[in-house]
Amino acid sequence: MMKRALVVFFLFTSILPVMAQDVKDFIAPVWKDVKVLAETRPDSIRGLVVRMAMAEPDTTLTLEEAVTAYCGQSFLSDGREWLPASEAMKAQDENRMNDAGTLADSALAINPLSLKALKAKAFVLLAQAKGTPAADSLQLVNQARTYIHRMWAVMYAIGKTGDGTKEHPFFVIDVADEYDLMGYLLEVDFTKQMLVCDKNGMNYDVFMLKDPTASFPHDKVYFEISRVLEIERRAFSGK
């Protein structure tokens, strides 16, 4: 029910941030190059993340910069936001809104572009807006709108890394981002999920879709998850 409410809120209040460069070419990241940038010029990535996370969308931010911010931030936070963001979603599902908001804030302090944390924060603010005086309610709704705008900016950046086909998969840094992209941007549902490794050592999550849609007229959608697996290996190894 809350997801449906958020989708309706998207439709009526969100406009995809207009970035300075709307190109059809894909901006597929080269992970080793992004890693070098994060190690040698971390402040350049932080600067892009700050611009992408502004309350008022930065219309000078290019799509390439947005992709760099999304992918580069993963090397700065290295998955440390995963636990508080996941706990925030759990708390929100259990209607523990104060806990959910606090946990979401903790995750966003680590990674301001975490879709899980952004979604949890928006849910909390919209829930708090119900039953409050009109002026306070409007203020909370406007705050929620800033997080929703940032969600759209992140999903739009992911959507520019490919087209979801085997030849041009979408690149993600968190498995949860796959579900948000399919649910909100592509508007598709799936029946089966598979982990596939090709002959070149590339790793993909492949989803078999129920039905093609106008947003995504294919029977499968591919996500490149090399960075996801790298973060998971580091988490389990403790290194």
C-alpha positions, -999 to +999 in steps of 0.1 A: +000+000+000+028+024+009+047+015-023+016+024-043+013+057-024+049+065-032+044+057-069+014+080-070+035+106-053+061+101-080+036+107-107+022+139-093+052+156-078+084+143-094+100+155-125+132+138-136+161+163-130+170+179-162+207+173-167+230+193-189+235+165-214+207+142-226+224+118-249+214+084-263+248+069-259+253+046-230+277+056-202+289+022-190+315+026-162+349+010-164+353-002-128+391-001-127+391+035-139+364+045-113+385+028-086+416+047-096+396+080-096+383+072-061+418+064-048+435+094-064+408+121-065+382+111-039+371+148-034+361+150-071+336+122-065+324+137-032+318+170-051+297+153-077+277+134-050+271+167-032+258+182-064+236+152-071+222+153-036+212+190-036+176+198-026+172+218-058+185+197-088+217+209-102+208+213-139+245+217-148+253+181-138+259+160-168+248+124-172+284+112-172+290+131-139+259+115-124+270+080-134+305+088-120+289+100-087+268+068-083+295+044-092+324+063-075+305+067-042+305+029-039+343+030-036+341+057-009+314+040+012+323+004+002+289-010+012+290+003+048+255+019+042+240-015+034+231-026+070+216+007+083+197+011+050+183-024+051+174-020+088+156+013+079+135-006+053+127-033+079+117-007+105+095+011+080+078-022+071+072-028+109+058+008+112+086+019+135+089+052+117+112+070+141+137+041+140+134+040+102+141+077+099+171+075+122+186+045+104+179+061+069+198+092+081+227+070+092+229+053+059+226+085+039+254+100+060+276+072+046+262+071+011+239+100+001+229+081-031+216+049-014+183+041-030+172+020-001+178+047+024+163+074+002+132+054-002+129+047+035+134+083+043+107+094+018+083+068+032+089+080+068+083+117+059+051+109+040+038+088+068+046+116+093+028+141+071-005+122+077-026+136+105-003+166+111-015+202+108-016+215+073+015+237+075+036+210+091+023+184+067+032+205+037+067+210+051+071+172+055+058+165+020+083+190+006+111+173+024+100+139+011+099+154-024+137+162-022+145+126-014+122+114-041+139+137-066+173+123-056+159+087-060+149+096-096+183+112-103+200+080-091+177+057-111+181+079-142+218+076-139+216+038-137+193+038-166+220+056-187+246+029-181+229+006-206+196-005-219+192-038-199+200-061-228+228-087-227+250-065-249+244-033-228+234-043-192+225-018-165+253-013-140+244-014-103+262-013-069+234-029-048+210-057-056+182-037-042+188-011-070+178-037-095+144-041-080+138-003-078+149+002-114+125-025-126+096-014-104+098+023-108+116+031-141+111+001-163+077-008-148+082-046-152+077-076-130+098-108-131+092-146-127+127-158-123+162-145-114+195-161-124+232-153-117+252-157-149+289-155-155+301-152-192+333-164-208+349-130-201+343-133-164+316-107-163+288-113-138+251-106-144+218-108-126+193-118-153+156-115-147+130-133-168+101-109-172+064-117-171+054-094-199+072-068-220+060-033-214+061+000-233+089+010-210+109-021-216+099-043-246+121-073-238+116-107-221+148-104-200+167-076-183+204-078-175+223-061-146+261-060-144+269-068-108+307-070-106+309-042-080+280-058-060+299-091-057+332-073-049+315-054-020+299-087-007+333-105-009+349-078+011+321-078+037+323-115+043+361-117+043+363-088+067+389-070+045 
